[in-house]
Structure formats: structure tokens, C-alpha cells
């Protein structure tokens, strides 16, 4: 099994690296930047609808996501899988907001924040994005590495570094364009692998029992569904992997692509959660993906490895390209340096910092739920994007309140519970937090409204 796992890892990522290295690249400076930062081809053409949907979907079907979906399916039955799939409604929210921002003349999220809330707001927002992107590196490589050994073992650490560095290799070459062209391949492979996994599961499991598994109550995982519904209005905006793709095509195509990706994402994640639901119904226990696959046989283990590797690599290259764009275009646009080189240096730093975290062994799911709570302060910023009155004070108060609540939640400092379920405290903090964030945002809009100079 170890031999085949390494063969899949090196063959798959080595093949992607070779494919990207051998593709034609533009030669003029402007075409190079459009290629590296905006995903355009060598002729300067933007991507089409189908490519947009594929790159959106696979960039969010990351290894951490499919692992979490299976974990929740194993813990709660079908309601657990649906709970995690609910986060994919973020695409619909983001698509609608980004459509209106673009129709209003904004060229990026940073453009919108800078014009309304000033440079301090931009830097705070960017730090939040960098935390998210750093999170993506270590959390996704850990999911892949678990197929190579126990957490913290030598083979585990080697696999995580090999995955990170091979994906970094082709990301340094082609940036956003390399991420997009590999996304199309990775999405096709992910669908094929999902279908294979379901063919292993359905003959062995009772379909009716799996569909009816769990209970649709707060104790049964509905508390996490409610959390996801709250966070859908802020969660997508702290993820540049998603929002960067909102500026690749003309607005109407973008909106259709986001809505389509959201619907398909809900279906994909719910179906993949059946891996964990099968584990739940059969009483297998252990790791929701690895131990389930072991019960299904060696071919299922290898196919599961391909799924994790495909989903992880697609997210890693997107995280690298988004980090490069964030540094070179959004934070240092007038520095006078070679912007592609700035982006590449930033990618390398992110890879090293993210890889180092693998040695710490943080919990994968908690990283997602805590970061989701930390950014609930962005909700009024984007829900009320059209309101001209809120200024820097409103923005900073709402966002900082969300960050404080997220940190307090992570440290166990905030008591309170809604229901008796596992995510009752998380739901309580998010309900109280969203009310508080809207209160300070709206209140300070009247006490310290936006100035004309800030808006300009």
C-alpha cells in the first residue's frame, strides 16, 4: 500500500508539474502579468463559463473539506454531511455581492474596502486573508499525509513537504493560469473518483438506512447547519481563492458560474459525506476516510488517496497564486518592484510557514470553524455594501469584534449554548456575534459616518 501511495503522489504531482512546465507562456510583460495574476491564456483571452465553474468547484473541494464532510457524516449521519455542504451556499452569496460590486465599478474586494473604509481597513482585511491562506497550506497537506503514516511520523512529514513543494513548483511557474488549467483536470478526476467511491459503498451499504441515518435536531447536527447559514454571509469574503475568481470573467458569466458552482458543490459534498455515513451506519469507527476505505478494500484506499491528493493540490496551487496576487497587486501595487517576482517570493514564504505548521499537529476541523467565526464581522460590510454612510469606525469595530469572538471561542472563554448539540456553543457565539457586529456597524455609521475624503 505504501508503495502505491507514493507512486500516486509522485506520479500525479510530477505529471502536473511537467505539464505546466511544458505549456506555452506569453513573452510580453503585460501578457505575462495577465497570465500570472488573472489567469488569461497566451493570447490574452479570459476563461469561459465551464472553466470558471470547474476552477471554483475544485478550489473549494479541498482535502480538508472532503475529510470534514466524511467526519461529520460519521458523527451525525446524513445531517452531518448536509451541515458541511451548507457552506457551499457561500458561492451564491459571494456571486450576488461581487456582481453588484463589479457593476458599481469596483475592480477587486480591496478596491471596495479601500474606497469606503481606508488603508487601515485594507491592511486588517489582508491580514485576515493571509491567515486563511496559511491555514489552507498546512491543513490540506495534513489530510494527504495521513495516508503515509501516523500524524507526526517521519513518513507523514515527508509526504506533507513533498506535496507542498511539488505544488509550489508549478505555481511559481504559471501562477493563477497554472492553477486554473490544472483545476480543470483535477475537477474531472475528482468527479470520476467520487463515482468510483460510491460504487464501492452502495453495494456494501443499505442505501435507505444511510439516507435515513441521524436525526434532524440540534443534537443531531442541525446546530452546525445553522452556523453555516450564518457564516455564509461572511465566510466567502475572507477566502481570496474564491473571490479572486469573481474577477476573471464579465459579471454576468461570473454570477452564473458562482450560482452553478454553489449548487454542484452542495451535491458533491453531500455525496462524498456518504463515505462517513457508511462508516456511521456500519459502526466501523476510526478515521472516517482511511478506515472506511480499508473496510472496502485496497482499491478503495488507493482511490481515496487520489481524491485527497487531487483536492489538496487544487487548493494549494490556488492558495499560492492568491497569496502572490495579494502581495504584489493588492498590498504593494506602487512599490516599483517586479510584481511577478514579489508574488513568487511570497509564495515561497507561505509554503515554508505552512509546512512548518504540519509539525505542530493542529486540529483540521477546528481551524475551519474558528476562522469562520473570526470573520463574522465582515457580514454587515458586504450585506450592506450599498450603504454609503458607514466609515472606517464601523468597519474596524465590526471586524475586530468578530476577531475577538473567534479567538475567545478558540480559547474557550465564551460560555453559552443553544441546544445540547456538539456545536451549541459555536452557534451561540455566532448568533450573539452577528447581532453585535450589525449593532456596532450600524451604530457607528450614525455616530462616526464616512467622510468624503475616505470615500475618495
Order of alpha helices (4+ residues) and beta strands (2+ residues): alpha-alpha-alpha-alpha-alpha-alpha-alpha-alpha-alpha-alpha-alpha-alpha-alpha-alpha-alpha-alpha-alpha-alpha-alpha-alpha-alpha-alpha
